[in-house]
Amino acid sequence: MVDAHETFVIIGGGLAGAKAAETLRAEGFTGRVIIIGDERDHPYERPPLSKGYLAGGKERDSVFVHPPAWYAQAEIELHLGEPAVDINRETRSVTLGDGTTIQYDALLLATGAEPRRLDVPGTRLAGVHHLRRLAHADQLRGMLTRLGRENGQLVVAGAGWIGLEVAAAARHYGAEVTVIEPNASPLHGVLGPEMGGLFTQLHAEHGVRFHFGSGITEIIGQDGQVLAVRTDDGEEHPAHGVLVAIGAAPRTALAASAGLEIDPATGGVSVDAALRTADPAIFAAGDAAAFWHPTLNTRLRVEHWANALNGGPAAARSMLGQEVSYDRLPYFFSDQYELGMEYSGWAPPGSYDQVVCRGDVGKPEFIAFWLKEGRVLAGMNVNVWDVTDRVQQLIRNGTTVDAERLADPTVPLPE
């Protein structure tokens, strides 16, 4: 039975918040646990929004972290559909949009991120979409179904993970797809130029057209509907729908208004390796948190599913006063057509001096490694499975490796 000796409040109704609440109960916390979310849907996972659910292979109910009845069974209070608008650190209280005030003994900020917007004419036309929330996926799935049925044209602004996964889903429905990307290759900010060509070729083989090296200057419409997209090189691309997938920004306005430190490099709420802010009663996890990584010796803000899955429970244990050092390596996965991949580590462009491939890139069935002075910074396995632990161990070891042996599939990775 819950007693009211302590109240732990979680702002954010996503995966990080839901897993934090689950962990609090699993660790024996008997006080009140309150989740505040500005969406009316129960907490859900985001990867299916651009993968299985969007492509029609998963039902809507499959995206939820827990069945709705679980929250009542675990005696977790939900305030859904009403945003938190203010944090008063002196009184340790949170105010909701309807004026309700909730006191807290410990507060977790799991506010996530929001899509970046294009600042060009035409973004308010019908048929211009973003993808971050379940409601967005519902709308986008309906549009892709219609475009596929009518052989319509989808323009995707941005060749990142979301943009490419939606492009693959759109081709699944039969829509024509053009991807517009300012860089010279897809996924430039994550994989660099060395691996981007793999995804260019993959999508081109499935009929996707790329327009690299240019940005959108206007979305053209008529009678409130999208007709085309104009780029800064003067070209026009026919469009019956547009997906803007140019990245996400952490939702930190609430934290900033409460006077919490925002990391200038990543834009996230600054927390230590235990996911604690400078205020001993406030913690942060998930997309909005900029945490100090003890293994990589740098501050990171990671937007991927695994960070929410693992960061929420780590924050919950820290809220309970347990010893926590959150040192999970960044990890994410993607499924596009027949290609499945997993990526571990952190190797932004400019941080590495060599890319080593192990296996058959043309098949494709290989592992790519990003190295700096012989040390493995990151690894990506493409259609090669059950190697993530070994790849992550190479990264954690921090020792130099022989690039030729690393590239040789006959040499076991542990060696």
C-alpha positions in Angstrom: 0.0 0.0 0.0 1.2 3.5 -0.8 1.8 5.9 2.1 2.3 9.6 1.6 5.5 9.9 3.5 7.3 11.0 0.2 6.1 12.0 -3.2 8.3 11.5 -6.3 7.1 13.4 -9.4 8.1 12.5 -12.9 7.6 15.2 -15.6 7.4 13.4 -19.0 5.1 10.6 -20.2 7.6 8.8 -22.4 9.7 5.6 -22.0 12.2 7.2 -19.6 9.5 8.4 -17.2 7.5 5.1 -17.4 10.6 3.0 -16.7 11.6 5.2 -13.9 8.2 4.8 -12.3 8.4 1.0 -12.8 11.9 0.9 -11.2 10.8 3.0 -8.1 8.2 0.4 -7.3 10.5 -2.6 -8.2 13.1 -1.1 -5.7 10.5 -1.0 -2.9 9.5 2.7 -2.9 6.1 3.0 -1.1 5.5 6.7 -1.5 3.4 8.4 -4.1 4.7 8.2 -7.7 3.1 10.8 -10.1 3.7 10.9 -13.8 2.8 14.2 -15.6 2.5 14.1 -19.3 1.2 16.6 -21.8 -0.1 13.9 -24.2 -3.3 12.1 -23.5 -1.9 8.7 -24.6 -0.3 6.5 -21.9 3.5 6.3 -22.0 4.8 4.7 -25.2 8.0 3.8 -27.1 9.0 5.9 -30.0 10.9 3.6 -32.4 7.8 2.0 -33.7 6.5 5.4 -34.8 9.0 5.4 -37.7 9.4 1.6 -38.0 6.8 -1.2 -37.4 3.7 0.9 -36.6 4.3 3.4 -39.3 4.9 0.7 -41.9 1.7 -1.1 -40.9 3.4 -4.2 -39.4 2.5 -3.4 -35.8 -0.8 -2.5 -34.1 -1.2 0.8 -32.2 -1.5 -0.9 -28.8 2.0 -2.5 -29.3 3.8 0.8 -28.8 2.7 1.3 -25.1 5.3 0.7 -22.4 2.7 -0.9 -20.1 -0.9 -1.8 -20.5 -3.1 1.1 -19.2 -4.3 -1.0 -16.3 -0.7 -1.5 -15.0 -0.5 2.0 -13.6 -3.4 1.6 -11.3 -2.1 -1.8 -10.2 1.3 -0.3 -9.4 -0.5 2.6 -7.7 1.1 5.2 -10.0 -0.8 8.4 -10.5 -1.2 9.7 -14.0 -1.8 13.3 -15.0 -2.1 13.0 -18.8 -3.0 15.7 -21.3 -2.0 18.6 -19.0 1.5 20.0 -19.2 3.7 21.1 -16.3 4.2 24.9 -16.7 6.2 25.8 -13.6 8.7 24.4 -11.1 9.1 26.2 -7.8 12.3 24.9 -6.3 11.9 26.8 -3.0 8.5 25.2 -2.2 9.3 22.0 -4.2 6.2 22.1 -6.2 5.1 21.7 -9.8 2.2 23.7 -11.3 0.2 22.3 -14.2 -1.5 24.1 -16.9 -4.9 23.9 -15.2 -3.5 25.5 -12.1 -3.1 22.3 -10.1 -0.1 22.3 -7.8 1.8 19.1 -6.8 4.4 19.0 -4.1 7.5 16.8 -4.6 10.3 15.4 -2.5 12.2 14.3 -5.6 11.6 15.4 -9.2 12.6 13.7 -12.4 12.7 15.7 -15.6 12.1 13.3 -18.5 10.7 15.9 -20.8 12.2 14.5 -24.0 12.7 16.5 -27.2 10.6 18.1 -29.9 11.0 18.3 -33.7 13.0 21.2 -35.2 10.9 23.3 -37.5 11.7 24.6 -41.0 11.7 28.4 -41.0 10.4 28.8 -44.6 7.1 29.8 -46.2 4.5 27.1 -46.5 5.1 25.0 -43.4 1.4 25.5 -42.3 0.0 23.9 -45.4 -2.0 20.7 -45.0 0.2 17.7 -45.8 3.3 19.1 -43.9 4.2 16.7 -41.1 6.6 16.1 -38.3 7.2 12.8 -36.5 7.7 12.8 -32.8 4.5 11.8 -31.1 2.0 8.9 -31.5 -0.6 11.4 -32.9 2.0 12.4 -35.6 2.5 8.8 -36.6 -1.3 8.3 -36.8 -1.6 11.2 -39.2 1.5 10.3 -41.2 0.4 6.6 -41.6 -2.9 7.8 -43.0 -1.1 10.1 -45.5 1.4 7.4 -46.6 -1.5 5.0 -47.2 -3.2 7.6 -49.4 0.0 8.5 -51.3 0.7 4.9 -51.9 -2.8 4.3 -53.2 -2.7 7.4 -55.5 1.0 7.1 -56.5 1.6 10.4 -54.7 4.9 12.2 -54.0 6.4 12.5 -50.6 9.3 14.9 -50.0 11.4 14.2 -46.9 13.5 17.1 -45.6 16.5 15.6 -43.9 18.4 12.3 -44.4 18.8 11.3 -40.8 17.4 8.2 -39.1 13.8 9.4 -39.0 13.9 10.7 -42.5 15.3 7.5 -44.0 13.0 5.2 -42.0 10.0 7.1 -43.1 11.3 7.0 -46.7 11.5 3.2 -46.4 7.9 3.1 -45.0 6.6 5.3 -47.7 8.1 3.1 -50.4 6.5 0.1 -48.6 3.1 1.8 -49.2 4.1 2.6 -52.8 4.6 6.3 -52.6 7.2 8.1 -54.6 9.9 9.6 -52.4 12.5 12.4 -52.7 14.9 13.1 -49.9 16.4 16.6 -49.7 19.6 16.8 -47.6 22.1 19.8 -47.3 25.0 17.5 -46.6 26.7 15.4 -49.3 25.4 12.1 -47.9 22.8 10.7 -45.5 23.5 10.4 -41.7 26.6 12.7 -42.0 26.4 13.8 -38.4 26.4 10.2 -37.1 28.3 8.0 -39.6 30.4 10.6 -41.4 30.9 10.4 -45.2 32.4 6.9 -45.1 29.2 5.0 -44.4 26.6 7.4 -45.8 27.0 6.0 -49.3 25.7 2.6 -48.1 22.4 4.1 -47.2 22.3 6.2 -50.4 22.7 3.0 -52.5 20.2 1.1 -50.3 17.4 3.6 -50.8 18.3 4.3 -54.5 17.8 0.5 -55.1 14.3 0.9 -53.7 13.4 3.9 -55.9 14.2 6.8 -53.5 15.6 9.9 -55.1 18.1 12.0 -53.3 18.8 15.7 -53.7 22.0 16.4 -51.8 23.8 19.7 -51.1 20.7 21.9 -50.9 18.1 23.1 -48.5 14.4 23.9 -48.7 13.5 27.5 -49.2 9.7 27.2 -49.7 6.9 24.8 -49.6 4.5 25.7 -52.4 0.8 25.2 -52.1 -2.6 25.9 -53.6 -5.9 26.0 -51.8 -4.1 25.1 -48.5 -2.5 21.9 -50.0 1.1 21.1 -50.7 2.0 21.1 -54.4 5.8 21.2 -54.5 9.0 22.0 -52.6 11.5 24.6 -53.8 15.2 24.3 -52.9 18.0 26.9 -52.7 19.4 25.8 -56.0 16.2 26.9 -57.8 14.8 23.4 -58.4 11.2 22.4 -57.6 10.2 19.0 -56.5 6.6 17.8 -56.8 5.0 17.0 -53.5 1.7 15.8 -52.2 3.1 15.5 -48.7 6.2 16.7 -46.8 7.9 15.2 -43.8 10.2 17.6 -41.9 12.9 15.5 -40.3 15.7 17.9 -39.6 16.5 16.8 -36.0 15.1 17.4 -32.5 15.7 19.9 -29.8 15.6 19.0 -26.1 12.6 20.3 -24.2 14.4 22.3 -21.5 12.3 25.5 -21.2 10.7 24.3 -17.9 14.1 23.5 -16.4 15.6 26.8 -17.6 12.8 28.8 -16.2 13.4 27.1 -12.8 17.0 28.2 -13.0 18.6 24.8 -13.7 21.8 24.8 -15.7 21.5 24.1 -19.4 24.7 22.7 -21.0 25.7 25.1 -23.8 27.3 22.5 -25.9 24.5 20.0 -26.1 21.5 22.0 -25.1 20.4 19.5 -22.4 19.8 19.8 -18.7 23.2 19.4 -17.0 23.4 16.4 -14.7 26.3 14.4 -13.3 27.0 10.7 -13.8 24.2 10.0 -11.2 21.8 12.0 -13.3 21.5 14.7 -10.6 21.2 18.4 -11.3 22.8 20.9 -9.0 19.5 20.9 -7.1 19.7 17.8 -4.9 16.0 17.2 -5.3 15.9 17.3 -9.1 17.2 14.7 -11.6 17.0 14.4 -15.4 17.1 11.5 -17.8 16.4 10.7 -21.5 16.6 13.0 -24.4 16.6 16.2 -22.3 19.5 15.2 -20.1 23.1 16.2 -20.8 25.0 13.7 -18.5 28.6 13.3 -17.7 29.8 10.0 -19.1 32.5 8.5 -16.9 33.9 6.2 -19.5 33.9 8.6 -22.5 35.0 11.4 -20.2 32.7 13.9 -21.9 29.2 15.3 -21.5 26.6 13.7 -23.8 23.0 14.2 -24.8 21.7 11.0 -26.4 18.2 10.9 -28.1 18.0 7.2 -28.7 15.6 4.6 -27.3 18.2 2.7 -25.3 19.1 5.9 -23.4 15.5 6.3 -22.3 15.2 2.6 -21.5 18.2 2.6 -19.3 18.4 6.2 -18.1 15.0 6.2 -16.5 15.8 3.3 -14.2 19.2 4.8 -13.4 17.6 8.1 -12.4 15.0 6.3 -10.3 17.8 4.5 -8.3 19.6 7.8 -7.9 16.4 9.4 -6.6 16.3 6.6 -4.0 19.8 7.5 -2.8 21.5 4.5 -4.3 25.0 4.7 -5.7 24.7 5.3 -9.5 27.2 5.9 -12.2 25.4 5.9 -15.5 27.9 4.7 -18.0 25.9 3.0 -20.7 27.4 3.5 -24.1 25.2 5.2 -26.7 23.3 2.5 -28.7 20.7 2.7 -31.4 19.3 0.5 -34.1 17.5 0.9 -37.4 15.6 -1.3 -39.8 15.3 -0.2 -43.4 14.1 -2.6 -46.1 16.2 -5.7 -45.7 18.9 -3.9 -43.8 19.1 -4.1 -40.1 21.8 -2.4 -38.1 23.0 -1.6 -34.6 25.4 1.1 -33.6 27.4 1.4 -30.3 29.7 4.2 -29.1 30.3 7.8 -29.9 32.3 9.0 -32.9 31.1 12.3 -34.3 32.8 13.5 -37.5 36.2 14.9 -36.7 36.7 12.6 -33.7 38.2 9.6 -35.6 41.0 9.1 -38.1 40.1 5.7 -39.6 37.1 3.6 -40.5 37.8 -0.2 -40.6 35.3 -2.6 -42.2 35.1 -6.3 -41.3 33.0 -8.5 -43.6 31.3 -7.9 -46.9 30.2 -4.3 -47.4 28.7 -5.1 -50.8 26.4 -7.8 -49.5 25.9 -5.9 -47.0 26.9 -8.0 -44.1 29.7 -6.4 -42.1 30.8 -4.5 -39.0 32.3 -1.0 -39.4 34.6 0.4 -36.7 35.5 4.1 -36.1 39.1 4.4 -34.7 41.2 7.2 -33.2 44.9 6.4 -33.0 44.1 2.7 -33.0 41.4 2.8 -30.3 37.9 1.8 -31.2 35.4 4.7 -30.6 32.3 3.1 -32.1 31.1 0.1 -34.1 28.1 -0.5 -36.4 27.0 -4.1 -37.2 25.0 -4.3 -40.4 23.0 -7.6 -40.9 25.4 -9.2 -38.4 23.9 -10.1 -35.1 24.8 -11.0 -31.5 28.0 -9.0 -31.5 26.9 -5.8 -29.7 28.5 -6.9 -26.4 31.8 -7.7 -28.0 31.8 -4.4 -30.0 31.1 -2.4 -26.8 33.8 -4.3 -24.9 36.3 -3.1 -27.6 35.2 0.5 -27.0 35.3 0.2 -23.2 38.8 -1.4 -23.2 40.2 1.7 -24.7 43.3 -0.1 -25.8 44.9 0.1 -29.3 44.0 -2.7 -31.8 45.6 -3.9 -35.0 43.5 -2.6 -37.8 44.3 -5.6 -40.1 43.3 -8.1 -37.5 40.2 -6.1 -36.7 39.2 -6.2 -40.4 39.8 -10.0 -40.6 36.6 -12.0 -40.0 38.6 -15.1 -39.1 40.1 -13.4 -36.1 37.5 -13.5 -33.2 36.6 -10.1 -31.9 37.7 -11.0 -28.3 41.2 -11.5 -29.6 
